[in-house]
Amino acid sequence: MQSDNPKSVVDELIDKEMINLLRTCSKFKIPELSSIKDKFVWFGERTKNKVLVLDMDETLIHAIFLNDE
């Protein structure tokens, strides 16, 4: 779609939902080490023979922002 208005062309290129998501994520607090210490996982002594596999099948991460417009 061609437009004579340069601002509308730029607006088409900007992912406003992603910008809103990033703004929201930047407001999250970083947890204190003491609050997550009990969630640590011990994988044994450090060697070069270990492999960690994370299965992300059927994992959905989704955010919706509803505007009061």
Residue, then its C-alpha position, 0 to 999 in steps of 0.5 A: m500500500q502506497s501512501d503520500n504521508p510519510k508518517s503513515v508509512v512509518d506507522e505501518l512498519i512499527d509493531k505497536e503491540m511489541i512496543n507495548l509488550l516491551r514496555t510492560c515487561s520493563k516494569f517487571k521486578i527482578p526477583e531477589l536471589s533469596s526468593i528464587k534460591d530454593k528453585f535452583v536445580w543441581f546437575g552435579e559436578r561440572t563436566k563437558n559431558k552433560v546436555l540439557v534439553l528443554d522441550m518447548d512443544e505445546t508451550l504457548i506464550h501469548a500476550i494481549f493488550l486491550n485498549d480502552e478506546 
